[in-house]
Amino acid sequence: MPDKKRAPEMTVEDALSALAGWHHSFVSEESANRVARALGVQKPVPCHRGYSNLDSDPKGLSMKAGQEGSRGIAGWSLAQWICTRLGVAYESKMGRGFQTQSCVEALSKHFNTVKE
């Protein structure tokens, strides 16, 4: 049986870019762990079976076809979890997109990837 091909390792910049785009998204367990590893978090991401909002709230969790019931984590939750695991302080914000942005900005400063 052939070995499964592994995706190439991500850079910190790639990981932060992906994380920034997942503010309302449901992120697969594989993708969440890949980003976490790229940012130096070796502990598995706490994933669960995901289900979208029944009321189709556009500000809620967005899931792609086939993701219902699959294992993963909400993007904003992943961003906060990574900051917490790394001990990176971030400003608390209202709204999932703003919260994710705040976490990514704090991580960018932590990894010194902020472009002046």
C-alpha positions as CSV (number, residue, x, y, z in Angstrom):
1,M,0.0,0.0,0.0
2,P,1.5,3.4,-1.0
3,D,2.3,6.0,1.7
4,K,0.0,8.9,2.0
5,K,1.6,12.0,0.6
6,R,2.0,14.6,3.2
7,A,1.4,18.2,2.4
8,P,4.5,20.4,2.4
9,E,5.2,22.1,5.7
10,M,3.8,25.5,6.1
11,T,5.7,28.7,6.9
12,V,4.7,30.9,9.8
13,E,3.5,33.5,7.2
14,D,1.4,30.8,5.4
15,A,-0.2,29.7,8.7
16,L,-1.0,33.2,9.7
17,S,-2.5,34.0,6.3
18,A,-4.7,30.8,6.5
19,L,-5.8,31.6,10.1
20,A,-6.7,35.2,9.1
21,G,-9.1,33.9,6.5
22,W,-10.9,31.4,8.7
23,H,-12.8,33.8,11.0
24,H,-16.2,32.4,10.3
25,S,-15.1,29.1,8.8
26,F,-15.2,25.6,10.2
27,V,-11.6,24.3,9.8
28,S,-10.9,20.6,9.4
29,E,-9.0,18.8,12.1
30,E,-6.1,18.2,9.6
31,S,-5.8,21.8,8.6
32,A,-6.1,23.1,12.1
33,N,-3.3,20.9,13.3
34,R,-1.2,21.7,10.3
35,V,-1.5,25.5,11.1
36,A,-0.9,24.9,14.8
37,R,2.3,22.9,14.1
38,A,3.6,25.6,11.8
39,L,3.1,28.1,14.6
40,G,4.9,25.9,17.1
41,V,2.0,24.2,18.9
42,Q,2.6,20.5,19.0
43,K,-0.4,19.6,21.1
44,P,-3.4,18.4,19.1
45,V,-6.1,21.0,18.5
46,P,-9.3,20.3,20.5
47,C,-11.7,19.4,17.6
48,H,-15.3,18.3,17.7
49,R,-18.0,17.3,15.3
50,G,-19.3,20.5,13.6
51,Y,-22.8,21.6,12.8
52,S,-23.8,24.9,11.2
53,N,-26.3,27.3,12.7
54,L,-29.8,26.2,11.9
55,D,-31.0,29.7,11.3
56,S,-28.4,30.4,8.6
57,D,-27.0,33.4,10.5
58,P,-24.5,35.0,8.1
59,K,-22.5,36.0,11.2
60,G,-22.4,32.4,12.5
61,L,-20.3,29.4,11.5
62,S,-19.9,28.8,7.8
63,M,-19.5,25.2,6.6
64,K,-18.8,23.9,3.2
65,A,-20.8,21.0,1.6
66,G,-19.8,17.8,3.3
67,Q,-18.4,19.4,6.5
68,E,-21.6,18.8,8.6
69,G,-20.7,16.3,11.3
70,S,-17.0,16.2,10.4
71,R,-14.3,16.9,13.0
72,G,-12.8,20.3,13.2
73,I,-12.9,23.7,15.0
74,A,-14.3,27.1,14.3
75,G,-11.6,29.5,12.9
76,W,-12.0,32.2,15.6
77,S,-11.8,29.5,18.3
78,L,-8.6,28.1,16.7
79,A,-6.9,31.5,16.7
80,Q,-7.7,32.1,20.3
81,W,-6.6,28.6,21.3
82,I,-3.2,29.0,19.5
83,C,-2.6,32.4,21.2
84,T,-3.4,30.8,24.6
85,R,-1.1,27.8,24.0
86,L,1.7,30.1,23.0
87,G,1.1,32.6,25.8
88,V,0.4,35.4,23.4
89,A,-1.8,38.1,24.7
90,Y,-4.4,39.5,22.4
91,E,-7.1,42.2,22.7
92,S,-10.6,40.9,23.2
93,K,-13.0,42.1,20.5
94,M,-16.7,41.8,19.7
95,G,-17.4,39.7,16.7
96,R,-15.7,36.6,15.4
97,G,-13.9,38.3,12.5
98,F,-12.5,41.1,14.6
99,Q,-11.5,38.6,17.3
100,T,-9.7,36.5,14.8
101,Q,-8.0,39.6,13.3
102,S,-6.9,40.6,16.8
103,C,-5.4,37.2,17.4
104,V,-3.6,37.1,14.1
105,E,-2.2,40.6,14.7
106,A,-0.9,39.5,18.1
107,L,0.7,36.3,16.6
108,S,2.3,38.4,13.8
109,K,3.9,40.6,16.4
110,H,5.0,37.5,18.4
111,F,6.6,36.0,15.3
112,N,7.9,39.3,14.1
113,T,6.2,39.1,10.8
114,V,4.6,42.5,10.9
115,K,5.5,44.5,7.9
116,E,6.2,48.2,8.7
